Amino acid sequence: MKQQLTALRAETLAIQAVLTNVLFQLKRLDPVLADAIARSFDNAADQIERAGRLASSEPVVKALVTIEELRGASLGRDRPRQTS
């Protein structure tokens, strides 16, 4: 079980690294893409918050923290979450 968790953590870390780098490169190509990426992070956070009404709070909080970390790595700290 421990070996499977370690493998899953490594895979998740690798996917996050690839995703943030791809999004960062797309952001640099076009301001329209940067806005679309920012909206996607906003939508993901909203989705997790809605799902959180049905789930325990610890996984929801961790998911939201991860989304914000990925947003920062992809878009920079100057693109905080937009509130609607």
Secondary structure, 3 states (H helix, E strand, C coil): CHHHHHHHHHHHHHHHHHHHHHHHHHHHHCHHHHHHHHHHHHHHHHHHHHHCCCCCHHHHHHHHHHHHHHHHHHHCCCCCCCCC
